Amino acid sequence: MSHLRLMLLLGLLIGTGAARAHDMIPAPQQTGAILLQNATVHSVLHGVQPHTDVLLEQGKITAIGPKLTHADANIIDLSGKHLYPGLIALDTTLGLTEISMVRATNDTRDVGDDNPQLQASTAYNPDSELLPTVRVHGITHAQSTPRGKGLAGQSLLVSLDAWTVEDAAHPASRQFHLYWPTLPKRYADKEKTAKARSRYQQAVARIEDYFTAAQRYRLGADSQQHIKEDIRWQALLPLLRGEGKLFVHADTQQAIEEAAALARAHKLPLVIVGGYDAWRLADVLNEQNAAVIYTHTLDLPLRGDEPIGQAFRIPALLKQAGIPFALGFSSDWNSRNLPLAAAQTVAWGLTPQEALKAITYDAAQIIGAPGLGAIAVGFDASLVISSGDILDPLTTKIEAVYIDGRQVDLNNRHRQLYQKYLKR
């Protein structure tokens, strides 16, 4: 065998190993009716309903109530069990990252600061080994989000059990992500501080100039004048026409105020991601009907002079301020801790029902995905069956997960390795 042929063969073998998919086969489409009986139903919208039946047909919830009947349904008795809507993980890189320390398996960002045309759907991997390890914790859907600087691209709402990205994609609003520049630090050297502030102001001015130029492009496109097409501004047209939402990743009060001013000037629907100081700006955000995806539930305080539990109590402060919010977990495989993050907010001011709503229905509303996040007639049959409280990692045990009425295989790489080393 020649040296060239040997190298090609080795490359093929290495490439095949790197592209290996997980072993779990996506569940087939629901055909017959399923009747879940005698469950404690955590409906989210209508409280907790004990001893309640739920009927699933063609991927939808078609009836809820006591003592339901259906001639041809597969009946499953859930006496003593809890039934929850599937959890929705926001601001994740699921499907875009496989092994964070291996650069070739990371496709979360591109070069440059102006990439609104980039779409997570082009890089999303529905065969990622991480997906089964996350959905076993009750997470049925995730927002797969690009990272970067400036306009980093468009995220995608996906179900976590699918053959292809087309199958995985769930209808939602167009989601454009803008990473706000980091505020400058204060240095002992005044000249160094002044230069840092100048760089920050230039970065903010650049964002404002970019949106101003994009608005001019929109005016030209709407007037049907002959203009030179720019794929970046062309991609922004849905947002500028009110057909999408601008997700601005910002934490400090100044950054959030500046982002809100930008959104107000260009009449853009606004969602703040991160949102550490968002509770301080209730008047500004509520005036614009803005929402917050809070991602610091398990973090330490942002500032050294703040109470140790400041990050933990911010969801309750957002609730008190009347700001619509959901809880996110900015990670890939570690987004499995979303239920734990929600549980933390219960210890710091939210009720269990409010915490559950923040990772289900509220999350679906913020990303424009009606029909998700609650157990109600007409909603998607994406459900979780547990023997305990889904917000309590010590007592909960996820026994079954349904996505669109399809029972998902809960096997995963973690369980396989556990069984393997039991035999050592």
C-alpha positions as a Markdown table, in Angstrom:
| # | Residue | x | y | z |
|---|---|---|---|---|
| 1 | Met | 0.0 | 0.0 | 0.0 |
| 2 | Ser | 1.4 | 3.4 | -1.0 |
| 3 | His | 2.1 | 6.0 | 1.6 |
| 4 | Leu | -0.6 | 8.3 | 0.2 |
| 5 | Arg | -3.2 | 5.5 | 0.2 |
| 6 | Leu | -2.3 | 4.7 | 3.8 |
| 7 | Met | -2.7 | 8.3 | 4.9 |
| 8 | Leu | -6.1 | 8.6 | 3.2 |
| 9 | Leu | -7.3 | 5.4 | 4.9 |
| 10 | Leu | -6.2 | 6.6 | 8.3 |
| 11 | Gly | -7.9 | 9.9 | 7.7 |
| 12 | Leu | -11.1 | 8.2 | 6.8 |
| 13 | Leu | -11.0 | 6.0 | 9.9 |
| 14 | Ile | -10.3 | 9.0 | 12.2 |
| 15 | Gly | -13.1 | 11.0 | 10.5 |
| 16 | Thr | -15.5 | 8.1 | 10.9 |
| 17 | Gly | -14.8 | 7.8 | 14.6 |
| 18 | Ala | -15.2 | 11.5 | 15.2 |
| 19 | Ala | -18.5 | 11.6 | 13.5 |
| 20 | Arg | -20.0 | 8.6 | 15.4 |
| 21 | Ala | -23.5 | 9.3 | 16.6 |
| 22 | His | -25.1 | 8.3 | 19.8 |
| 23 | Asp | -26.8 | 4.9 | 20.0 |
| 24 | Met | -30.4 | 6.0 | 20.9 |
| 25 | Ile | -32.9 | 5.8 | 18.1 |
| 26 | Pro | -35.4 | 8.7 | 17.8 |
| 27 | Ala | -38.9 | 7.6 | 18.8 |
| 28 | Pro | -41.4 | 7.0 | 16.0 |
| 29 | Gln | -44.3 | 9.4 | 15.5 |
| 30 | Gln | -47.3 | 8.9 | 17.8 |
| 31 | Thr | -50.0 | 6.9 | 16.1 |
| 32 | Gly | -52.5 | 5.6 | 18.7 |
| 33 | Ala | -54.0 | 7.5 | 21.6 |
| 34 | Ile | -52.3 | 7.5 | 25.0 |
| 35 | Leu | -54.3 | 8.0 | 28.2 |
| 36 | Leu | -52.3 | 8.9 | 31.3 |
| 37 | Gln | -54.4 | 8.2 | 34.3 |
| 38 | Asn | -54.4 | 9.3 | 38.0 |
| 39 | Ala | -51.4 | 11.6 | 37.8 |
| 40 | Thr | -50.6 | 14.6 | 39.9 |
| 41 | Val | -50.6 | 17.1 | 37.0 |
| 42 | His | -48.5 | 20.2 | 37.3 |
| 43 | Ser | -50.3 | 22.1 | 34.6 |
| 44 | Val | -48.4 | 25.4 | 35.1 |
| 45 | Leu | -51.3 | 27.5 | 33.9 |
| 46 | His | -54.0 | 26.0 | 36.2 |
| 47 | Gly | -52.1 | 24.9 | 39.3 |
| 48 | Val | -51.5 | 21.4 | 40.6 |
| 49 | Gln | -54.3 | 18.9 | 39.8 |
| 50 | Pro | -54.2 | 15.6 | 41.7 |
| 51 | His | -55.8 | 12.4 | 40.4 |
| 52 | Thr | -56.1 | 13.8 | 36.9 |
| 53 | Asp | -56.1 | 12.1 | 33.5 |
| 54 | Val | -54.4 | 13.5 | 30.4 |
| 55 | Leu | -55.2 | 12.2 | 26.8 |
| 56 | Leu | -52.6 | 12.4 | 24.1 |
| 57 | Glu | -53.5 | 12.1 | 20.4 |
| 58 | Gln | -51.4 | 12.8 | 17.4 |
| 59 | Gly | -48.7 | 14.6 | 19.4 |
| 60 | Lys | -51.2 | 17.0 | 21.2 |
| 61 | Ile | -53.0 | 17.1 | 24.5 |
| 62 | Thr | -56.6 | 16.7 | 23.6 |
| 63 | Ala | -58.3 | 16.3 | 27.0 |
| 64 | Ile | -57.6 | 16.8 | 30.7 |
| 65 | Gly | -59.8 | 15.8 | 33.6 |
| 66 | Pro | -60.8 | 13.1 | 36.0 |
| 67 | Lys | -61.9 | 9.7 | 34.8 |
| 68 | Leu | -61.4 | 10.2 | 31.1 |
| 69 | Thr | -62.1 | 7.4 | 28.7 |
| 70 | His | -61.0 | 6.5 | 25.2 |
| 71 | Ala | -62.0 | 3.2 | 23.5 |
| 72 | Asp | -58.6 | 2.6 | 21.7 |
| 73 | Ala | -56.1 | 4.4 | 24.0 |
| 74 | Asn | -53.0 | 2.8 | 25.5 |
| 75 | Ile | -53.8 | 3.3 | 29.2 |
| 76 | Ile | -50.9 | 4.1 | 31.6 |
| 77 | Asp | -51.6 | 4.3 | 35.3 |
| 78 | Leu | -49.6 | 7.1 | 37.0 |
| 79 | Ser | -51.0 | 6.7 | 40.5 |
| 80 | Gly | -48.5 | 8.3 | 42.9 |
| 81 | Lys | -46.6 | 9.8 | 40.0 |
| 82 | His | -46.1 | 13.5 | 38.9 |
| 83 | Leu | -46.7 | 14.8 | 35.4 |
| 84 | Tyr | -44.9 | 17.9 | 34.3 |
| 85 | Pro | -44.6 | 19.8 | 31.0 |
| 86 | Gly | -41.2 | 19.3 | 29.3 |
| 87 | Leu | -38.6 | 21.7 | 30.5 |
| 88 | Ile | -37.1 | 24.3 | 28.1 |
| 89 | Ala | -33.4 | 25.1 | 28.4 |
| 90 | Leu | -32.5 | 28.6 | 27.1 |
| 91 | Asp | -29.2 | 30.0 | 26.0 |
| 92 | Thr | -27.4 | 26.7 | 25.6 |
| 93 | Thr | -24.9 | 25.5 | 23.0 |
| 94 | Leu | -26.4 | 22.0 | 22.8 |
| 95 | Gly | -25.9 | 20.6 | 19.4 |
| 96 | Leu | -23.1 | 23.1 | 18.6 |
| 97 | Thr | -20.5 | 21.8 | 21.1 |
| 98 | Glu | -19.5 | 18.2 | 21.7 |
| 99 | Ile | -16.2 | 18.3 | 23.6 |
| 100 | Ser | -15.4 | 21.8 | 24.8 |
| 101 | Met | -11.6 | 21.1 | 24.9 |
| 102 | Val | -11.5 | 19.8 | 21.3 |
| 103 | Arg | -11.7 | 22.7 | 18.9 |
| 104 | Ala | -12.9 | 20.6 | 16.0 |
| 105 | Thr | -16.1 | 19.7 | 17.8 |
| 106 | Asn | -17.0 | 23.3 | 18.6 |
| 107 | Asp | -19.1 | 25.2 | 16.1 |
| 108 | Thr | -20.5 | 28.0 | 18.3 |
| 109 | Arg | -19.0 | 31.1 | 16.7 |
| 110 | Asp | -17.4 | 32.6 | 13.6 |
| 111 | Val | -14.8 | 35.3 | 13.0 |
| 112 | Gly | -15.9 | 39.0 | 13.0 |
| 113 | Asp | -18.4 | 41.0 | 14.9 |
| 114 | Asp | -21.2 | 41.3 | 12.4 |
| 115 | Asn | -22.7 | 37.9 | 11.6 |
| 116 | Pro | -26.5 | 38.2 | 11.8 |
| 117 | Gln | -26.7 | 35.9 | 8.8 |
| 118 | Leu | -25.3 | 32.9 | 10.7 |
| 119 | Gln | -27.8 | 30.4 | 11.8 |
| 120 | Ala | -27.4 | 27.7 | 14.5 |
| 121 | Ser | -29.4 | 25.4 | 12.2 |
| 122 | Thr | -26.5 | 25.0 | 9.8 |
| 123 | Ala | -24.2 | 23.7 | 12.5 |
| 124 | Tyr | -26.7 | 21.9 | 14.8 |
| 125 | Asn | -25.9 | 18.2 | 15.4 |
| 126 | Pro | -29.1 | 16.1 | 16.3 |
| 127 | Asp | -26.8 | 13.1 | 16.9 |
| 128 | Ser | -24.8 | 14.8 | 19.7 |
| 129 | Glu | -24.0 | 12.5 | 22.6 |
| 130 | Leu | -24.9 | 15.4 | 24.9 |
| 131 | Leu | -28.6 | 15.5 | 24.0 |
| 132 | Pro | -29.6 | 12.2 | 25.7 |
| 133 | Thr | -27.7 | 13.1 | 28.8 |
| 134 | Val | -29.7 | 16.3 | 29.1 |
| 135 | Arg | -33.2 | 15.1 | 28.3 |
| 136 | Val | -33.0 | 12.4 | 31.0 |
| 137 | His | -33.3 | 15.3 | 33.4 |
| 138 | Gly | -36.7 | 16.3 | 31.9 |
| 139 | Ile | -35.5 | 18.8 | 29.3 |
| 140 | Thr | -37.4 | 18.3 | 26.1 |
| 141 | His | -36.5 | 21.4 | 24.2 |
| 142 | Ala | -33.5 | 23.7 | 24.0 |
| 143 | Gln | -32.5 | 27.0 | 22.5 |
| 144 | Ser | -29.3 | 26.3 | 20.6 |
| 145 | Thr | -27.5 | 29.7 | 20.7 |
| 146 | Pro | -24.4 | 31.0 | 18.8 |
| 147 | Arg | -21.6 | 32.7 | 20.7 |
| 148 | Gly | -19.3 | 35.5 | 19.7 |
| 149 | Lys | -19.0 | 39.3 | 19.7 |
| 150 | Gly | -21.5 | 41.8 | 18.4 |
| 151 | Leu | -24.2 | 40.3 | 16.2 |
| 152 | Ala | -23.3 | 36.6 | 16.6 |
| 153 | Gly | -26.1 | 35.1 | 14.6 |
| 154 | Gln | -29.5 | 33.4 | 15.1 |
| 155 | Ser | -30.5 | 30.7 | 17.6 |
| 156 | Leu | -32.7 | 27.7 | 17.0 |
| 157 | Leu | -35.4 | 26.1 | 19.2 |
| 158 | Val | -35.0 | 22.3 | 19.0 |
| 159 | Ser | -36.6 | 19.2 | 20.4 |
| 160 | Leu | -34.0 | 16.9 | 21.8 |
| 161 | Asp | -35.1 | 13.7 | 20.0 |
| 162 | Ala | -34.9 | 13.9 | 16.2 |
| 163 | Trp | -33.2 | 12.3 | 13.2 |
| 164 | Thr | -32.3 | 15.6 | 11.4 |
| 165 | Val | -32.2 | 19.3 | 12.2 |
| 166 | Glu | -35.3 | 19.8 | 10.1 |
| 167 | Asp | -37.1 | 17.3 | 12.4 |
| 168 | Ala | -35.7 | 18.9 | 15.5 |
| 169 | Ala | -36.5 | 22.5 | 14.7 |
| 170 | His | -39.6 | 23.7 | 16.6 |
| 171 | Pro | -41.6 | 26.8 | 15.4 |
| 172 | Ala | -40.5 | 29.9 | 17.3 |
| 173 | Ser | -39.8 | 33.6 | 16.7 |
| 174 | Arg | -36.7 | 34.6 | 14.8 |
| 175 | Gln | -34.0 | 35.0 | 17.4 |
| 176 | Phe | -31.1 | 37.4 | 16.7 |
| 177 | His | -28.3 | 37.5 | 19.3 |
| 178 | Leu | -26.2 | 40.6 | 20.1 |
| 179 | Tyr | -23.4 | 40.4 | 22.6 |
| 180 | Trp | -23.0 | 43.8 | 24.2 |
| 181 | Pro | -19.4 | 45.1 | 24.7 |
| 182 | Thr | -17.9 | 44.5 | 28.1 |
| 183 | Leu | -17.8 | 47.6 | 30.3 |
| 184 | Pro | -14.3 | 49.0 | 30.8 |
| 185 | Lys | -12.4 | 48.3 | 34.0 |
| 186 | Arg | -11.0 | 51.1 | 36.2 |
| 187 | Tyr | -7.3 | 51.1 | 36.5 |
| 188 | Ala | -4.9 | 52.9 | 38.8 |
| 189 | Asp | -3.5 | 54.5 | 35.7 |
| 190 | Lys | -6.0 | 57.2 | 34.6 |
| 191 | Glu | -4.7 | 57.2 | 31.1 |
| 192 | Lys | -5.2 | 53.5 | 30.8 |
| 193 | Thr | -8.8 | 53.9 | 32.2 |
| 194 | Ala | -9.5 | 56.6 | 29.6 |
| 195 | Lys | -8.3 | 54.5 | 26.8 |
| 196 | Ala | -10.5 | 51.6 | 27.9 |
| 197 | Arg | -13.6 | 53.8 | 28.1 |
| 198 | Ser | -12.8 | 55.2 | 24.7 |
| 199 | Arg | -12.6 | 51.7 | 23.2 |
| 200 | Tyr | -16.0 | 50.8 | 24.9 |
| 201 | Gln | -17.7 | 53.9 | 23.5 |
| 202 | Gln | -16.3 | 53.2 | 20.1 |
| 203 | Ala | -17.7 | 49.6 | 20.2 |
| 204 | Val | -21.2 | 50.9 | 21.3 |
| 205 | Ala | -21.1 | 53.6 | 18.6 |
| 206 | Arg | -20.2 | 50.9 | 16.0 |
| 207 | Ile | -23.3 | 48.9 | 17.0 |
| 208 | Glu | -25.5 | 52.0 | 16.7 |
| 209 | Asp | -24.0 | 52.9 | 13.3 |
| 210 | Tyr | -24.6 | 49.3 | 12.1 |
| 211 | Phe | -28.3 | 49.3 | 13.0 |
| 212 | Thr | -28.7 | 52.8 | 11.4 |
| 213 | Ala | -27.1 | 51.5 | 8.2 |
| 214 | Ala | -29.3 | 48.4 | 8.3 |
| 215 | Gln | -32.4 | 50.5 | 8.7 |
| 216 | Arg | -31.4 | 52.4 | 5.5 |
| 217 | Tyr | -31.0 | 49.1 | 3.8 |
| 218 | Arg | -34.5 | 48.1 | 4.9 |
| 219 | Leu | -36.0 | 51.3 | 3.5 |
| 220 | Gly | -34.3 | 50.7 | 0.2 |
| 221 | Ala | -35.5 | 47.1 | 0.2 |
| 222 | Asp | -39.1 | 48.0 | 1.2 |
| 223 | Ser | -39.3 | 50.7 | -1.6 |
| 224 | Gln | -38.2 | 48.0 | -4.1 |
| 225 | Gln | -35.3 | 50.1 | -5.3 |
| 226 | His | -32.3 | 48.5 | -6.9 |
| 227 | Ile | -29.8 | 48.1 | -4.1 |
| 228 | Lys | -26.6 | 46.0 | -3.8 |
| 229 | Glu | -27.5 | 43.0 | -1.7 |
| 230 | Asp | -25.7 | 42.6 | 1.6 |
| 231 | Ile | -26.2 | 39.2 | 3.2 |
| 232 | Arg | -25.8 | 40.6 | 6.7 |
| 233 | Trp | -28.4 | 43.4 | 6.4 |
| 234 | Gln | -30.6 | 41.1 | 4.3 |
| 235 | Ala | -30.6 | 38.6 | 7.2 |
| 236 | Leu | -31.6 | 41.4 | 9.6 |
| 237 | Leu | -34.7 | 42.4 | 7.6 |
| 238 | Pro | -37.1 | 40.1 | 9.6 |
| 239 | Leu | -36.0 | 41.7 | 12.8 |
| 240 | Leu | -36.2 | 45.3 | 11.5 |
| 241 | Arg | -39.7 | 44.5 | 10.2 |
| 242 | Gly | -40.9 | 43.3 | 13.6 |
| 243 | Glu | -40.8 | 39.6 | 12.7 |
| 244 | Gly | -38.2 | 38.5 | 15.2 |
| 245 | Lys | -36.7 | 39.4 | 18.6 |
| 246 | Leu | -33.3 | 40.9 | 19.5 |
| 247 | Phe | -31.6 | 39.0 | 22.3 |
| 248 | Val | -29.0 | 41.2 | 23.9 |
| 249 | His | -26.5 | 39.5 | 26.2 |
| 250 | Ala | -25.8 | 42.1 | 28.9 |
| 251 | Asp | -25.6 | 42.1 | 32.7 |
| 252 | Thr | -24.7 | 45.6 | 34.1 |
| 253 | Gln | -27.2 | 48.4 | 34.5 |
| 254 | Gln | -25.3 | 50.7 | 32.0 |
| 255 | Ala | -25.1 | 48.0 | 29.4 |
| 256 | Ile | -28.8 | 47.1 | 29.7 |
| 257 | Glu | -29.8 | 50.8 | 29.6 |
| 258 | Glu | -27.8 | 51.3 | 26.4 |
| 259 | Ala | -29.2 | 48.1 | 24.8 |
| 260 | Ala | -32.7 | 49.3 | 25.7 |
| 261 | Ala | -32.1 | 52.7 | 24.1 |
| 262 | Leu | -30.9 | 51.0 | 20.9 |
| 263 | Ala | -34.0 | 48.7 | 20.8 |
| 264 | Arg | -36.3 | 51.7 | 21.5 |
| 265 | Ala | -34.7 | 53.8 | 18.8 |
| 266 | His | -35.1 | 51.1 | 16.2 |
| 267 | Lys | -38.4 | 49.7 | 17.5 |
| 268 | Leu | -37.0 | 46.2 | 18.1 |
| 269 | Pro | -38.6 | 43.6 | 20.4 |
| 270 | Leu | -36.1 | 43.2 | 23.2 |
| 271 | Val | -35.0 | 40.3 | 25.4 |
| 272 | Ile | -32.1 | 40.7 | 27.8 |
| 273 | Val | -30.0 | 37.6 | 28.3 |
| 274 | Gly | -28.0 | 37.4 | 31.5 |
| 275 | Gly | -29.8 | 40.3 | 33.1 |
| 276 | Tyr | -28.0 | 40.5 | 36.4 |
| 277 | Asp | -29.0 | 44.2 | 37.0 |
| 278 | Ala | -32.3 | 44.0 | 35.0 |
| 279 | Trp | -34.4 | 44.2 | 38.2 |
| 280 | Arg | -33.1 | 47.7 | 38.7 |
| 281 | Leu | -34.5 | 48.9 | 35.4 |
| 282 | Ala | -38.2 | 47.9 | 35.7 |
| 283 | Asp | -39.5 | 51.2 | 34.3 |
| 284 | Val | -37.2 | 51.1 | 31.3 |
| 285 | Leu | -37.9 | 47.4 | 30.4 |
| 286 | Asn | -41.6 | 47.4 | 31.2 |
| 287 | Glu | -42.1 | 50.5 | 29.0 |
| 288 | Gln | -40.7 | 48.5 | 26.1 |
| 289 | Asn | -42.5 | 45.2 | 27.0 |
| 290 | Ala | -39.0 | 43.7 | 27.2 |
| 291 | Ala | -38.3 | 40.3 | 28.8 |
| 292 | Val | -35.3 | 38.8 | 30.6 |
| 293 | Ile | -33.6 | 35.4 | 30.4 |
| 294 | Tyr | -31.8 | 35.3 | 33.7 |
| 295 | Thr | -28.8 | 33.0 | 33.6 |
| 296 | His | -26.9 | 33.5 | 36.9 |
| 297 | Thr | -29.1 | 31.5 | 39.4 |
| 298 | Leu | -26.2 | 29.5 | 40.7 |
| 299 | Asp | -23.5 | 32.2 | 40.4 |
| 300 | Leu | -21.5 | 34.2 | 42.9 |
| 301 | Pro | -22.3 | 37.9 | 43.2 |
| 302 | Leu | -21.1 | 40.1 | 40.3 |
| 303 | Arg | -19.6 | 42.7 | 42.6 |
| 304 | Gly | -17.4 | 42.2 | 45.7 |
| 305 | Asp | -19.6 | 44.4 | 48.0 |
| 306 | Glu | -22.8 | 42.6 | 47.3 |
| 307 | Pro | -24.4 | 40.0 | 49.6 |
| 308 | Ile | -23.3 | 36.4 | 48.9 |
| 309 | Gly | -26.9 | 35.4 | 47.9 |
| 310 | Gln | -27.5 | 38.4 | 45.6 |
| 311 | Ala | -27.5 | 36.3 | 42.4 |
| 312 | Phe | -29.8 | 33.8 | 44.0 |
| 313 | Arg | -32.5 | 36.3 | 44.8 |
| 314 | Ile | -32.6 | 38.2 | 41.5 |
| 315 | Pro | -35.5 | 36.1 | 40.0 |
| 316 | Ala | -37.7 | 37.1 | 43.0 |
| 317 | Leu | -36.7 | 40.7 | 42.5 |
| 318 | Leu | -37.6 | 40.5 | 38.8 |
| 319 | Lys | -41.0 | 39.0 | 39.8 |
| 320 | Gln | -41.5 | 41.9 | 42.3 |
| 321 | Ala | -40.6 | 44.4 | 39.6 |
| 322 | Gly | -43.2 | 42.9 | 37.2 |
| 323 | Ile | -40.6 | 42.1 | 34.5 |
| 324 | Pro | -41.4 | 39.0 | 32.4 |
| 325 | Phe | -38.6 | 36.6 | 32.8 |
| 326 | Ala | -37.5 | 33.0 | 32.3 |
| 327 | Leu | -34.5 | 31.1 | 33.7 |
| 328 | Gly | -31.7 | 30.0 | 31.4 |
| 329 | Phe | -28.5 | 28.0 | 31.9 |
| 330 | Ser | -25.6 | 29.1 | 29.7 |
| 331 | Ser | -23.9 | 25.9 | 29.0 |
| 332 | Asp | -24.0 | 22.7 | 26.9 |
| 333 | Trp | -24.1 | 19.4 | 28.8 |
| 334 | Asn | -24.3 | 21.3 | 32.1 |
| 335 | Ser | -27.7 | 22.7 | 31.1 |
| 336 | Arg | -29.0 | 19.5 | 32.7 |
| 337 | Asn | -28.8 | 21.5 | 36.0 |
| 338 | Leu | -31.7 | 23.7 | 34.9 |
| 339 | Pro | -34.1 | 22.1 | 37.3 |
| 340 | Leu | -31.6 | 22.7 | 40.1 |
| 341 | Ala | -31.2 | 26.3 | 39.1 |
| 342 | Ala | -35.0 | 26.7 | 39.3 |
| 343 | Ala | -35.1 | 25.0 | 42.7 |
| 344 | Gln | -32.5 | 27.5 | 44.0 |
| 345 | Thr | -35.0 | 30.4 | 43.3 |
| 346 | Val | -37.6 | 28.7 | 45.5 |
| 347 | Ala | -35.2 | 29.0 | 48.4 |
| 348 | Trp | -34.8 | 32.7 | 47.6 |
| 349 | Gly | -38.3 | 34.0 | 47.1 |
| 350 | Leu | -40.2 | 32.3 | 44.2 |
| 351 | Thr | -42.9 | 29.8 | 44.8 |
| 352 | Pro | -42.4 | 26.3 | 43.4 |
| 353 | Gln | -45.1 | 27.0 | 40.8 |
| 354 | Glu | -43.4 | 30.3 | 39.7 |
| 355 | Ala | -40.0 | 28.5 | 39.4 |
| 356 | Leu | -41.5 | 25.7 | 37.3 |
| 357 | Lys | -43.2 | 28.3 | 35.1 |
| 358 | Ala | -39.9 | 30.1 | 34.6 |
| 359 | Ile | -38.4 | 27.0 | 32.9 |
| 360 | Thr | -41.5 | 26.0 | 30.9 |
| 361 | Tyr | -44.3 | 28.3 | 29.9 |
| 362 | Asp | -42.5 | 31.6 | 30.5 |
| 363 | Ala | -39.5 | 30.3 | 28.5 |
| 364 | Ala | -41.8 | 29.3 | 25.6 |
| 365 | Gln | -43.5 | 32.7 | 25.6 |
| 366 | Ile | -40.2 | 34.7 | 25.5 |
| 367 | Ile | -38.9 | 32.8 | 22.5 |
| 368 | Gly | -42.3 | 32.9 | 20.7 |
| 369 | Ala | -43.2 | 29.2 | 20.9 |
| 370 | Pro | -46.9 | 28.9 | 21.6 |
| 371 | Gly | -48.1 | 25.5 | 22.5 |
| 372 | Leu | -45.1 | 24.6 | 24.6 |
| 373 | Gly | -44.5 | 24.7 | 28.4 |
| 374 | Ala | -47.8 | 23.8 | 29.9 |
| 375 | Ile | -50.2 | 20.9 | 30.3 |
| 376 | Ala | -53.4 | 22.2 | 28.6 |
| 377 | Val | -55.7 | 21.2 | 25.8 |
| 378 | Gly | -54.2 | 22.0 | 22.4 |
| 379 | Phe | -50.6 | 22.1 | 23.7 |
| 380 | Asp | -47.8 | 19.8 | 22.5 |
| 381 | Ala | -47.7 | 16.5 | 24.3 |
| 382 | Ser | -44.2 | 17.1 | 25.5 |
| 383 | Leu | -44.3 | 15.7 | 29.1 |
| 384 | Val | -42.2 | 14.3 | 31.9 |
| 385 | Ile | -43.3 | 11.6 | 34.3 |
| 386 | Ser | -41.5 | 11.6 | 37.6 |
| 387 | Ser | -41.8 | 9.8 | 40.9 |
| 388 | Gly | -40.8 | 12.9 | 42.8 |
| 389 | Asp | -40.5 | 16.7 | 42.6 |
| 390 | Ile | -38.7 | 17.6 | 39.4 |
| 391 | Leu | -37.1 | 20.6 | 41.1 |
| 392 | Asp | -35.5 | 18.4 | 43.8 |
| 393 | Pro | -32.5 | 16.4 | 42.5 |
| 394 | Leu | -32.4 | 14.3 | 45.7 |
| 395 | Thr | -35.9 | 12.9 | 45.4 |
| 396 | Thr | -36.9 | 13.1 | 41.8 |
| 397 | Lys | -36.7 | 10.2 | 39.4 |
| 398 | Ile | -37.5 | 10.8 | 35.8 |
| 399 | Glu | -39.3 | 7.6 | 34.6 |
| 400 | Ala | -40.5 | 8.7 | 31.1 |
| 401 | Val | -40.2 | 11.6 | 28.7 |
| 402 | Tyr | -42.6 | 12.3 | 25.9 |
| 403 | Ile | -41.9 | 14.7 | 23.0 |
| 404 | Asp | -44.9 | 15.4 | 20.8 |
| 405 | Gly | -46.5 | 12.2 | 22.1 |
| 406 | Arg | -43.5 | 10.1 | 21.4 |
| 407 | Gln | -41.9 | 8.2 | 24.3 |
| 408 | Val | -38.2 | 9.0 | 24.2 |
| 409 | Asp | -35.4 | 6.5 | 25.0 |
| 410 | Leu | -33.8 | 7.6 | 28.3 |
| 411 | Asn | -30.6 | 5.6 | 27.8 |
| 412 | Asn | -27.5 | 7.7 | 27.3 |
| 413 | Arg | -23.7 | 7.7 | 27.4 |
| 414 | His | -23.6 | 8.4 | 31.2 |
| 415 | Arg | -25.8 | 5.4 | 31.9 |
| 416 | Gln | -23.8 | 3.2 | 29.6 |
| 417 | Leu | -20.5 | 4.0 | 31.2 |
| 418 | Tyr | -22.1 | 3.5 | 34.7 |
| 419 | Gln | -23.2 | 0.0 | 33.7 |
| 420 | Lys | -19.8 | -0.7 | 32.1 |
| 421 | Tyr | -17.8 | 0.1 | 35.2 |
| 422 | Leu | -20.2 | -1.7 | 37.6 |
| 423 | Lys | -18.7 | -4.8 | 36.0 |
| 424 | Arg | -15.1 | -3.8 | 36.5 |
